[in-house]
Amino acid sequence: MERPLRQPIARKPSKRTETLPTNPLTEWTLTVERLQALASQWQGRRVLVVGDLMLDEYIVGAAERISPEAPVPVILCERRTYGAGGAANTAMNLLTLGAQVVLCGVIGNDWAGEKLRAILGEAGIDTTGVLTDPSRPTTVKTRIVAQSQQVARVDVESRMPLNGSWKRPFGGLPKSWGAIALPSSSPITPKVS
């Protein structure tokens, strides 16, 4: 037994449907002009970025032979480069778009923490909310690259919960922000105890 086709229900046009673009595909197509307009919205906006702070390290070289100790390539290091990773990378990207960025997170009292602070300071990022915890290392993600191919990654990080001492210094931060970014770049975001 065949069912009769349903007739569409006649509805009054709502204000919402009247304001929708006639062709949503062309309205939301990402053109250079639209991208520039979106990027310009960050100009001068105060943004608080909170998250895992990391130092990205790249060891770049050439693989010339296989190790006699194990079946792995031996990489002759030609250069090392460092950059902001995790939430620090998000802060750098927002700064590039013209935002006024304040970064909050935890680093260790070590060479990697000093290097990350230097990178952020040179860029002009406000690190008022970056706290140093001497009981943990700064997270470092080291990528080993040979002939333009990443062959390994070495992570240095603590998976221990943060202690409560990190809360006090955040009280001095402004209460009003144009945006707050909580990037999730790591599946092991430390739990706060």
TIRO-2110 file (N, C-alpha, C; in Angstrom, 1 decimal):
// TIRO-2110
0.8, -1.2, 0.0, N, 1, A
0.0, 0.0, 0.0, CA, 1, A
0.9, 1.2, 0.0, C, 1, A
0.7, 2.0, -1.0, N, 2, A
1.5, 3.3, -1.1, CA, 2, A
0.9, 4.4, -0.3, C, 2, A
1.8, 5.1, 0.4, N, 3, A
1.4, 6.3, 1.1, CA, 3, A
1.3, 7.5, 0.2, C, 3, A
0.4, 8.4, 0.5, N, 4, A
0.4, 9.6, -0.3, CA, 4, A
1.5, 10.5, 0.1, C, 4, A
2.0, 11.2, -0.9, N, 5, A
3.1, 12.2, -0.6, CA, 5, A
2.6, 13.3, 0.3, C, 5, A
3.3, 13.7, 1.3, N, 6, A
2.9, 14.8, 2.1, CA, 6, A
3.1, 16.1, 1.4, C, 6, A
2.1, 17.0, 1.7, N, 7, A
2.2, 18.3, 1.1, CA, 7, A
3.0, 19.2, 2.1, C, 7, A
3.9, 20.0, 1.6, N, 8, A
4.6, 20.9, 2.4, CA, 8, A
3.7, 21.8, 3.2, C, 8, A
4.0, 22.1, 4.4, N, 9, A
3.2, 23.0, 5.3, CA, 9, A
3.5, 24.4, 4.9, C, 9, A
2.5, 25.2, 4.6, N, 10, A
2.7, 26.6, 4.3, CA, 10, A
3.0, 27.4, 5.6, C, 10, A
4.2, 28.0, 5.6, N, 11, A
4.5, 28.8, 6.8, CA, 11, A
4.8, 30.2, 6.4, C, 11, A
4.6, 31.1, 7.4, N, 12, A
4.9, 32.5, 7.2, CA, 12, A
6.4, 32.7, 7.2, C, 12, A
6.9, 33.5, 6.4, N, 13, A
8.4, 33.7, 6.5, CA, 13, A
8.7, 34.4, 7.8, C, 13, A
9.7, 33.9, 8.5, N, 14, A
10.1, 34.5, 9.7, CA, 14, A
11.2, 35.6, 9.4, C, 14, A
11.4, 36.4, 10.4, N, 15, A
12.4, 37.5, 10.2, CA, 15, A
13.8, 36.8, 10.0, C, 15, A
14.0, 35.7, 10.7, N, 16, A
15.3, 35.0, 10.5, CA, 16, A
15.5, 34.5, 9.1, C, 16, A
14.5, 33.9, 8.5, N, 17, A
14.7, 33.4, 7.1, CA, 17, A
14.9, 34.6, 6.1, C, 17, A
14.3, 35.7, 6.5, N, 18, A
14.4, 36.9, 5.6, CA, 18, A
15.9, 37.4, 5.6, C, 18, A
16.6, 37.2, 6.7, N, 19, A
17.9, 37.8, 6.8, CA, 19, A
19.0, 36.8, 6.3, C, 19, A
18.6, 35.6, 6.0, N, 20, A
19.6, 34.6, 5.6, CA, 20, A
20.1, 35.0, 4.2, C, 20, A
21.3, 34.7, 3.8, N, 21, A
21.8, 35.0, 2.5, CA, 21, A
21.1, 34.1, 1.5, C, 21, A
20.9, 34.6, 0.3, N, 22, A
20.2, 33.9, -0.8, CA, 22, A
21.0, 32.7, -1.1, C, 22, A
22.3, 32.7, -1.1, N, 23, A
23.2, 31.6, -1.4, CA, 23, A
24.2, 31.4, -0.3, C, 23, A
24.0, 30.6, 0.7, N, 24, A
24.9, 30.5, 1.8, CA, 24, A
26.3, 30.0, 1.3, C, 24, A
26.4, 29.3, 0.2, N, 25, A
27.7, 28.8, -0.2, CA, 25, A
28.6, 30.0, -0.6, C, 25, A
28.1, 31.0, -1.3, N, 26, A
28.9, 32.1, -1.7, CA, 26, A
29.1, 33.1, -0.5, C, 26, A
28.2, 33.1, 0.5, N, 27, A
28.3, 34.0, 1.6, CA, 27, A
29.5, 33.5, 2.5, C, 27, A
29.7, 32.2, 2.6, N, 28, A
30.7, 31.6, 3.5, CA, 28, A
32.0, 31.1, 2.8, C, 28, A
32.1, 31.4, 1.5, N, 29, A
33.3, 31.0, 0.8, CA, 29, A
34.4, 31.9, 1.3, C, 29, A
35.6, 31.3, 1.6, N, 30, A
36.7, 32.0, 2.2, CA, 30, A
37.5, 32.6, 1.0, C, 30, A
37.4, 33.8, 0.8, N, 31, A
38.1, 34.6, -0.2, CA, 31, A
39.2, 35.3, 0.6, C, 31, A
40.2, 35.9, -0.2, N, 32, A
41.2, 36.7, 0.4, CA, 32, A
40.7, 37.8, 1.2, C, 32, A
39.7, 38.5, 0.6, N, 33, A
39.0, 39.6, 1.2, CA, 33, A
38.4, 39.2, 2.5, C, 33, A
37.6, 38.1, 2.5, N, 34, A
37.0, 37.7, 3.7, CA, 34, A
38.0, 37.3, 4.8, C, 34, A
39.0, 36.6, 4.4, N, 35, A
40.1, 36.2, 5.3, CA, 35, A
40.7, 37.4, 6.0, C, 35, A
41.0, 38.5, 5.1, N, 36, A
41.6, 39.7, 5.7, CA, 36, A
40.6, 40.4, 6.7, C, 36, A
39.3, 40.3, 6.4, N, 37, A
38.3, 40.9, 7.3, CA, 37, A
38.3, 40.2, 8.6, C, 37, A
38.3, 38.9, 8.5, N, 38, A
38.3, 38.1, 9.7, CA, 38, A
39.6, 38.3, 10.6, C, 38, A
40.7, 38.3, 9.9, N, 39, A
42.0, 38.6, 10.6, CA, 39, A
42.0, 40.0, 11.3, C, 39, A
41.4, 40.9, 10.6, N, 40, A
41.5, 42.3, 11.1, CA, 40, A
40.6, 42.5, 12.4, C, 40, A
39.7, 41.6, 12.6, N, 41, A
38.9, 41.6, 13.9, CA, 41, A
39.7, 41.4, 15.1, C, 41, A
40.9, 40.8, 15.0, N, 42, A
41.8, 40.6, 16.1, CA, 42, A
42.7, 41.8, 16.5, C, 42, A
42.7, 42.8, 15.6, N, 43, A
43.6, 44.0, 15.8, CA, 43, A
43.2, 44.7, 17.1, C, 43, A
44.2, 44.8, 18.0, N, 44, A
44.0, 45.5, 19.2, CA, 44, A
43.1, 44.8, 20.3, C, 44, A
42.6, 43.6, 20.0, N, 45, A
41.8, 42.9, 21.0, CA, 45, A
42.6, 42.3, 22.0, C, 45, A
42.2, 42.5, 23.3, N, 46, A
42.9, 41.9, 24.4, CA, 46, A
42.5, 40.4, 24.6, C, 46, A
43.5, 39.5, 24.5, N, 47, A
43.2, 38.1, 24.5, CA, 47, A
44.1, 37.4, 25.6, C, 47, A
43.4, 36.7, 26.4, N, 48, A
44.0, 35.8, 27.5, CA, 48, A
44.1, 34.4, 26.9, C, 48, A
45.4, 33.9, 26.8, N, 49, A
45.6, 32.5, 26.4, CA, 49, A
46.1, 31.7, 27.6, C, 49, A
45.4, 30.6, 27.9, N, 50, A
45.7, 29.8, 29.0, CA, 50, A
45.9, 28.4, 28.5, C, 50, A
47.0, 27.7, 28.9, N, 51, A
47.1, 26.4, 28.5, CA, 51, A
48.5, 25.8, 28.7, C, 51, A
48.8, 24.7, 28.1, N, 52, A
50.1, 24.0, 28.2, CA, 52, A
51.1, 24.8, 27.4, C, 52, A
52.2, 25.2, 28.0, N, 53, A
53.3, 25.9, 27.4, CA, 53, A
54.4, 24.9, 27.0, C, 53, A
54.9, 25.0, 25.8, N, 54, A
55.9, 24.0, 25.3, CA, 54, A
56.9, 24.8, 24.5, C, 54, A
58.1, 24.2, 24.5, N, 55, A
59.2, 24.6, 23.7, CA, 55, A
59.3, 23.6, 22.6, C, 55, A
59.2, 24.0, 21.3, N, 56, A
59.3, 23.1, 20.2, CA, 56, A
60.8, 23.2, 19.7, C, 56, A
61.5, 22.1, 19.6, N, 57, A
62.9, 22.0, 19.2, CA, 57, A
62.9, 21.2, 18.0, C, 57, A
63.7, 21.7, 17.0, N, 58, A
63.9, 20.9, 15.7, CA, 58, A
65.4, 20.6, 15.6, C, 58, A
65.7, 19.4, 15.5, N, 59, A
67.1, 19.0, 15.2, CA, 59, A
67.1, 18.5, 13.7, C, 59, A
67.8, 19.3, 12.9, N, 60, A
67.7, 19.0, 11.4, CA, 60, A
69.1, 18.6, 10.9, C, 60, A
69.1, 17.5, 10.1, N, 61, A
70.4, 17.1, 9.6, CA, 61, A
70.2, 16.1, 8.5, C, 61, A
71.3, 15.4, 8.3, N, 62, A
71.3, 14.4, 7.2, CA, 62, A
71.5, 13.0, 7.8, C, 62, A
70.8, 12.0, 7.3, N, 63, A
71.0, 10.6, 7.7, CA, 63, A
72.0, 10.0, 6.7, C, 63, A
73.2, 9.7, 7.2, N, 64, A
74.3, 9.3, 6.3, CA, 64, A
74.6, 7.8, 6.5, C, 64, A
74.1, 7.2, 7.6, N, 65, A
74.4, 5.8, 7.8, CA, 65, A
73.4, 5.2, 8.8, C, 65, A
73.5, 3.9, 9.0, N, 66, A
72.7, 3.2, 10.0, CA, 66, A
73.5, 2.9, 11.2, C, 66, A
73.0, 3.1, 12.4, N, 67, A
73.7, 2.9, 13.6, CA, 67, A
74.2, 1.4, 13.7, C, 67, A
75.4, 1.1, 14.2, N, 68, A
75.8, -0.3, 14.5, CA, 68, A
75.1, -0.8, 15.7, C, 68, A
74.5, 0.1, 16.6, N, 69, A
73.9, -0.3, 17.8, CA, 69, A
72.5, -0.8, 17.7, C, 69, A
71.8, -0.3, 16.7, N, 70, A
70.4, -0.6, 16.4, CA, 70, A
70.1, -0.2, 15.0, C, 70, A
69.0, -0.8, 14.4, N, 71, A
68.6, -0.4, 13.0, CA, 71, A
67.9, 0.9, 13.0, C, 71, A
68.7, 2.0, 13.3, N, 72, A
68.1, 3.3, 13.2, CA, 72, A
69.1, 4.2, 12.5, C, 72, A
68.6, 5.3, 11.8, N, 73, A
69.6, 6.2, 11.1, CA, 73, A
70.4, 7.0, 12.1, C, 73, A
71.6, 7.3, 11.8, N, 74, A
72.4, 8.2, 12.5, CA, 74, A
72.3, 9.6, 11.8, C, 74, A
71.8, 10.6, 12.6, N, 75, A
71.6, 11.9, 12.0, CA, 75, A
72.7, 12.8, 12.4, C, 75, A
73.4, 13.4, 11.4, N, 76, A
74.4, 14.4, 11.6, CA, 76, A
73.7, 15.8, 11.7, C, 76, A
73.7, 16.3, 12.9, N, 77, A
73.0, 17.6, 13.2, CA, 77, A
73.7, 18.7, 12.4, C, 77, A
72.8, 19.4, 11.6, N, 78, A
73.3, 20.6, 10.9, CA, 78, A
72.8, 21.9, 11.5, C, 78, A
71.7, 21.8, 12.2, N, 79, A
71.2, 23.0, 12.9, CA, 79, A
70.1, 22.6, 13.8, C, 79, A
69.9, 23.5, 14.9, N, 80, A
68.8, 23.3, 15.8, CA, 80, A
68.0, 24.6, 15.8, C, 80, A
66.7, 24.5, 15.8, N, 81, A
65.8, 25.7, 15.9, CA, 81, A
64.8, 25.5, 17.0, C, 81, A
64.4, 26.6, 17.6, N, 82, A
63.4, 26.6, 18.7, CA, 82, A
62.3, 27.5, 18.4, C, 82, A
61.1, 27.1, 18.9, N, 83, A
59.9, 27.9, 18.7, CA, 83, A
58.9, 27.7, 19.8, C, 83, A
57.9, 28.5, 19.9, N, 84, A
56.9, 28.4, 20.9, CA, 84, A
55.9, 27.3, 20.5, C, 84, A
55.6, 26.4, 21.4, N, 85, A
54.7, 25.4, 21.1, CA, 85, A
53.5, 25.4, 22.1, C, 85, A
52.5, 24.6, 21.7, N, 86, A
51.3, 24.5, 22.6, CA, 86, A
50.5, 25.8, 22.6, C, 86, A
50.1, 26.2, 23.8, N, 87, A
49.4, 27.5, 24.0, CA, 87, A
50.3, 28.7, 23.7, C, 87, A
51.6, 28.5, 23.8, N, 88, A
52.5, 29.6, 23.5, CA, 88, A
52.5, 29.9, 22.0, C, 88, A
52.3, 28.8, 21.2, N, 89, A
52.2, 28.9, 19.7, CA, 89, A
50.9, 29.7, 19.4, C, 89, A
49.8, 29.3, 20.1, N, 90, A
48.5, 30.0, 19.9, CA, 90, A
48.7, 31.5, 20.2, C, 90, A
49.4, 31.8, 21.3, N, 91, A
49.6, 33.2, 21.6, CA, 91, A
50.4, 33.9, 20.5, C, 91, A
51.4, 33.3, 20.0, N, 92, A
52.2, 33.9, 18.9, CA, 92, A
51.4, 34.1, 17.6, C, 92, A
50.5, 33.2, 17.3, N, 93, A
49.6, 33.4, 16.1, CA, 93, A
48.7, 34.5, 16.3, C, 93, A
48.1, 34.7, 17.5, N, 94, A
47.2, 35.8, 17.8, CA, 94, A
47.9, 37.1, 17.8, C, 94, A
49.1, 37.1, 18.3, N, 95, A
50.0, 38.3, 18.2, CA, 95, A
50.2, 38.7, 16.8, C, 95, A
50.5, 37.8, 15.9, N, 96, A
50.7, 38.0, 14.5, CA, 96, A
49.5, 38.7, 13.9, C, 96, A
48.3, 38.3, 14.4, N, 97, A
47.0, 38.9, 13.9, CA, 97, A
46.7, 40.3, 14.4, C, 97, A
47.6, 40.7, 15.4, N, 98, A
47.4, 42.1, 15.9, CA, 98, A
46.8, 42.1, 17.3, C, 98, A
46.6, 41.0, 17.9, N, 99, A
46.0, 41.0, 19.2, CA, 99, A
47.0, 41.4, 20.3, C, 99, A
46.5, 41.9, 21.4, N, 100, A
47.3, 42.1, 22.6, CA, 100, A
47.1, 40.9, 23.5, C, 100, A
48.2, 40.1, 23.6, N, 101, A
48.1, 38.8, 24.2, CA, 101, A
48.7, 38.8, 25.6, C, 101, A
48.0, 38.2, 26.5, N, 102, A
48.6, 37.8, 27.8, CA, 102, A
48.5, 36.3, 27.9, C, 102, A
49.7, 35.7, 28.2, N, 103, A
49.8, 34.2, 28.2, CA, 103, A
49.8, 33.7, 29.7, C, 103, A
49.1, 32.6, 30.0, N, 104, A
49.1, 32.0, 31.3, CA, 104, A
49.4, 30.5, 31.1, C, 104, A
50.3, 30.1, 32.0, N, 105, A
50.7, 28.7, 32.0, CA, 105, A
51.9, 28.5, 32.9, C, 105, A
52.4, 27.2, 32.9, N, 106, A
53.5, 26.9, 33.8, CA, 106, A
54.7, 26.3, 33.0, C, 106, A
55.8, 26.8, 33.4, N, 107, A
57.1, 26.3, 32.9, CA, 107, A
58.0, 25.8, 34.0, C, 107, A
59.0, 25.1, 33.7, N, 108, A
60.0, 24.7, 34.7, CA, 108, A
61.1, 25.7, 34.9, C, 108, A
61.9, 25.6, 35.9, N, 109, A
63.0, 26.4, 36.2, CA, 109, A
64.2, 25.8, 35.6, C, 109, A
64.3, 25.8, 34.2, N, 110, A
65.3, 25.2, 33.5, CA, 110, A
65.7, 25.9, 32.2, C, 110, A
66.6, 25.4, 31.4, N, 111, A
67.1, 26.1, 30.2, CA, 111, A
65.9, 26.3, 29.2, C, 111, A
65.1, 25.3, 29.1, N, 112, A
64.0, 25.3, 28.2, CA, 112, A
63.0, 26.4, 28.6, C, 112, A
62.7, 26.5, 29.9, N, 113, A
61.8, 27.6, 30.3, CA, 113, A
62.4, 29.0, 30.0, C, 113, A
63.7, 29.1, 30.2, N, 114, A
64.4, 30.4, 29.9, CA, 114, A
64.3, 30.7, 28.4, C, 114, A
64.5, 29.7, 27.6, N, 115, A
64.5, 29.8, 26.1, CA, 115, A
63.1, 30.2, 25.7, C, 115, A
62.1, 29.6, 26.2, N, 116, A
60.7, 29.9, 25.9, CA, 116, A
60.3, 31.3, 26.3, C, 116, A
60.7, 31.7, 27.5, N, 117, A
60.5, 33.1, 28.0, CA, 117, A
61.2, 34.1, 27.0, C, 117, A
62.4, 33.8, 26.6, N, 118, A
63.1, 34.7, 25.7, CA, 118, A
62.4, 34.8, 24.3, C, 118, A
61.9, 33.7, 23.8, N, 119, A
61.2, 33.7, 22.5, CA, 119, A
59.9, 34.6, 22.7, C, 119, A
59.2, 34.4, 23.7, N, 120, A
57.9, 35.1, 24.0, CA, 120, A
58.2, 36.6, 24.2, C, 120, A
59.3, 36.9, 25.0, N, 121, A
59.6, 38.3, 25.2, CA, 121, A
60.0, 39.0, 24.0, C, 121, A
60.9, 38.4, 23.2, N, 122, A
61.3, 39.0, 21.9, CA, 122, A
60.1, 39.3, 21.0, C, 122, A
59.1, 38.4, 21.0, N, 123, A
57.9, 38.6, 20.2, CA, 123, A
57.0, 39.8, 20.8, C, 123, A
57.1, 40.1, 22.0, N, 124, A
56.3, 41.1, 22.6, CA, 124, A
55.0, 40.5, 23.3, C, 124, A
55.1, 39.3, 23.7, N, 125, A
53.9, 38.7, 24.4, CA, 125, A
54.1, 39.0, 25.9, C, 125, A
53.0, 39.4, 26.5, N, 126, A
53.0, 39.6, 28.0, CA, 126, A
52.9, 38.3, 28.7, C, 126, A
54.0, 38.0, 29.5, N, 127, A
54.1, 36.7, 30.2, CA, 127, A
53.8, 36.9, 31.7, C, 127, A
53.0, 37.9, 32.0, N, 128, A
52.7, 38.1, 33.4, CA, 128, A
52.1, 36.8, 34.1, C, 128, A
51.3, 36.1, 33.3, N, 129, A
50.7, 34.9, 33.8, CA, 129, A
51.5, 33.6, 33.6, C, 129, A
52.8, 33.7, 33.2, N, 130, A
53.6, 32.5, 33.1, CA, 130, A
54.3, 32.3, 34.4, C, 130, A
54.0, 31.1, 35.0, N, 131, A
54.6, 30.8, 36.3, CA, 131, A
55.7, 29.8, 36.2, C, 131, A
56.7, 29.9, 37.0, N, 132, A
57.8, 28.9, 37.0, CA, 132, A
57.6, 28.0, 38.2, C, 132, A
57.6, 26.7, 37.9, N, 133, A
57.4, 25.7, 38.9, CA, 133, A
58.7, 24.9, 39.0, C, 133, A
59.6, 25.0, 40.0, N, 134, A
60.9, 24.3, 40.0, CA, 134, A
60.7, 22.8, 40.2, C, 134, A
59.6, 22.3, 40.5, N, 135, A
59.4, 20.9, 40.7, CA, 135, A
59.1, 20.1, 39.4, C, 135, A
59.0, 20.8, 38.3, N, 136, A
58.6, 20.2, 37.0, CA, 136, A
59.5, 20.7, 35.9, C, 136, A
59.7, 20.0, 34.8, N, 137, A
60.5, 20.5, 33.7, CA, 137, A
59.5, 21.3, 32.8, C, 137, A
60.1, 22.2, 32.0, N, 138, A
59.4, 22.8, 30.9, CA, 138, A
59.1, 21.7, 29.9, C, 138, A
57.9, 21.6, 29.3, N, 139, A
57.6, 20.6, 28.3, CA, 139, A
58.4, 21.0, 27.0, C, 139, A
59.1, 20.0, 26.5, N, 140, A
59.9, 20.2, 25.3, CA, 140, A
59.5, 19.1, 24.3, C, 140, A
59.2, 19.5, 23.1, N, 141, A
58.9, 18.5, 22.0, CA, 141, A
60.0, 18.6, 21.0, C, 141, A
60.9, 17.6, 21.0, N, 142, A
62.0, 17.6, 20.0, CA, 142, A
61.7, 16.8, 18.8, C, 142, A
61.7, 17.4, 17.7, N, 143, A
61.5, 16.7, 16.4, CA, 143, A
62.9, 16.5, 15.7, C, 143, A
63.2, 15.3, 15.3, N, 144, A
64.4, 15.0, 14.6, CA, 144, A
64.1, 14.8, 13.2, C, 144, A
64.7, 15.6, 12.3, N, 145, A
64.3, 15.7, 10.9, CA, 145, A
65.6, 15.4, 10.1, C, 145, A
65.4, 14.5, 9.1, N, 146, A
66.5, 14.1, 8.2, CA, 146, A
66.0, 14.1, 6.8, C, 146, A
66.7, 14.8, 5.9, N, 147, A
66.2, 14.9, 4.5, CA, 147, A
64.7, 15.3, 4.4, C, 147, A
64.4, 16.3, 5.2, N, 148, A
63.0, 16.9, 5.2, CA, 148, A
61.9, 15.9, 5.7, C, 148, A
62.3, 14.9, 6.3, N, 149, A
61.4, 13.9, 6.8, CA, 149, A
61.6, 13.7, 8.3, C, 149, A
60.5, 13.9, 9.1, N, 150, A
60.6, 13.7, 10.6, CA, 150, A
60.8, 12.2, 10.8, C, 150, A
61.9, 11.9, 11.5, N, 151, A
62.2, 10.5, 11.8, CA, 151, A
61.9, 10.1, 13.2, C, 151, A
61.8, 11.0, 14.1, N, 152, A
61.5, 10.7, 15.5, CA, 152, A
61.1, 12.0, 16.2, C, 152, A
60.4, 11.8, 17.4, N, 153, A
60.1, 12.9, 18.3, CA, 153, A
60.3, 12.4, 19.7, C, 153, A
61.0, 13.3, 20.4, N, 154, A
61.3, 13.0, 21.8, CA, 154, A
60.5, 14.1, 22.7, C, 154, A
59.7, 13.6, 23.7, N, 155, A
59.0, 14.5, 24.5, CA, 155, A
59.6, 14.5, 25.9, C, 155, A
59.8, 15.7, 26.5, N, 156, A
60.2, 15.8, 27.9, CA, 156, A
59.0, 16.6, 28.5, C, 156, A
58.3, 15.9, 29.5, N, 157, A
57.2, 16.6, 30.2, CA, 157, A
56.9, 15.9, 31.5, C, 157, A
56.2, 16.6, 32.3, N, 158, A
55.7, 16.0, 33.6, CA, 158, A
54.2, 15.8, 33.5, C, 158, A
53.8, 14.6, 33.9, N, 159, A
52.4, 14.3, 33.9, CA, 159, A
51.8, 14.4, 35.3, C, 159, A
52.5, 14.9, 36.2, N, 160, A
52.1, 15.1, 37.6, CA, 160, A
51.1, 16.3, 37.7, C, 160, A
50.1, 16.3, 38.6, N, 161, A
49.2, 17.4, 38.7, CA, 161, A
49.9, 18.6, 39.2, C, 161, A
49.4, 19.8, 38.8, N, 162, A
50.0, 21.1, 39.3, CA, 162, A
49.5, 21.2, 40.7, C, 162, A
50.4, 21.8, 41.5, N, 163, A
50.0, 22.0, 42.9, CA, 163, A
49.3, 23.4, 43.0, C, 163, A
48.6, 23.7, 44.1, N, 164, A
47.8, 24.9, 44.2, CA, 164, A
48.5, 26.2, 44.2, C, 164, A
49.8, 26.2, 44.2, N, 165, A
50.6, 27.5, 44.3, CA, 165, A
50.4, 28.3, 43.0, C, 165, A
49.9, 27.8, 42.0, N, 166, A
49.8, 28.5, 40.7, CA, 166, A
48.7, 29.5, 40.7, C, 166, A
47.7, 29.4, 41.7, N, 167, A
46.5, 30.2, 41.7, CA, 167, A
46.8, 31.6, 42.1, C, 167, A
47.6, 31.9, 43.1, N, 168, A
47.8, 33.2, 43.6, CA, 168, A
48.2, 34.3, 42.6, C, 168, A
49.2, 34.1, 41.7, N, 169, A
49.6, 35.1, 40.8, CA, 169, A
48.6, 35.5, 39.8, C, 169, A
47.6, 34.7, 39.5, N, 170, A
46.6, 35.1, 38.5, CA, 170, A
45.6, 36.1, 39.0, C, 170, A
45.6, 36.4, 40.3, N, 171, A
44.7, 37.4, 40.9, CA, 171, A
45.0, 38.8, 40.4, C, 171, A
46.2, 39.1, 39.9, N, 172, A
46.6, 40.4, 39.5, CA, 172, A
46.2, 40.6, 38.0, C, 172, A
45.7, 39.7, 37.3, N, 173, A
45.4, 39.8, 35.9, CA, 173, A
44.1, 40.6, 35.7, C, 173, A
43.9, 41.3, 34.6, N, 174, A
42.7, 42.1, 34.4, CA, 174, A
41.5, 41.1, 34.4, C, 174, A
40.3, 41.6, 34.7, N, 175, A
39.1, 40.8, 34.7, CA, 175, A
38.3, 40.8, 33.4, C, 175, A
38.7, 41.8, 32.5, N, 176, A
37.9, 41.9, 31.3, CA, 176, A
38.8, 41.6, 30.1, C, 176, A
38.3, 40.8, 29.2, N, 177, A
39.0, 40.4, 28.0, CA, 177, A
38.2, 40.5, 26.7, C, 177, A
38.8, 40.7, 25.6, N, 178, A
38.1, 40.7, 24.3, CA, 178, A
37.8, 39.2, 23.9, C, 178, A
38.7, 38.3, 24.4, N, 179, A
38.6, 36.9, 24.1, CA, 179, A
39.5, 36.1, 25.0, C, 179, A
39.1, 34.9, 25.3, N, 180, A
39.9, 34.0, 26.1, CA, 180, A
40.1, 32.7, 25.3, C, 180, A
41.3, 32.3, 25.1, N, 181, A
41.7, 31.1, 24.3, CA, 181, A
42.2, 30.1, 25.2, C, 181, A
41.6, 28.9, 25.1, N, 182, A
42.0, 27.7, 25.9, CA, 182, A
42.4, 26.6, 24.9, C, 182, A
43.5, 26.8, 24.2, N, 183, A
43.9, 25.8, 23.2, CA, 183, A
44.2, 24.4, 23.9, C, 183, A
43.8, 23.4, 23.2, N, 184, A
44.1, 22.0, 23.7, CA, 184, A
45.1, 21.4, 22.7, C, 184, A
46.3, 21.4, 23.1, N, 185, A
47.3, 20.8, 22.2, CA, 185, A
47.9, 19.6, 22.7, C, 185, A
47.4, 19.1, 23.9, N, 186, A
48.0, 18.0, 24.5, CA, 186, A
46.9, 17.1, 25.1, C, 186, A
46.9, 15.8, 24.9, N, 187, A
45.9, 15.0, 25.6, CA, 187, A
46.2, 14.8, 27.1, C, 187, A
47.4, 15.4, 27.5, N, 188, A
47.7, 15.2, 29.0, CA, 188, A
47.8, 16.5, 29.7, C, 188, A
46.9, 17.4, 29.4, N, 189, A
46.8, 18.7, 30.1, CA, 189, A
46.8, 18.4, 31.6, C, 189, A
47.8, 18.9, 32.3, N, 190, A
47.9, 18.6, 33.8, CA, 190, A
46.6, 18.8, 34.5, C, 190, A
46.3, 17.9, 35.4, N, 191, A
45.2, 18.1, 36.3, CA, 191, A
45.6, 19.0, 37.5, C, 191, A
44.8, 19.8, 38.0, N, 192, A
45.1, 20.7, 39.1, CA, 192, A
44.6, 20.1, 40.3, C, 192, A
45.4, 19.9, 41.3, N, 193, A
45.0, 19.3, 42.6, CA, 193, A
44.8, 20.4, 43.6, C, 193, A
END
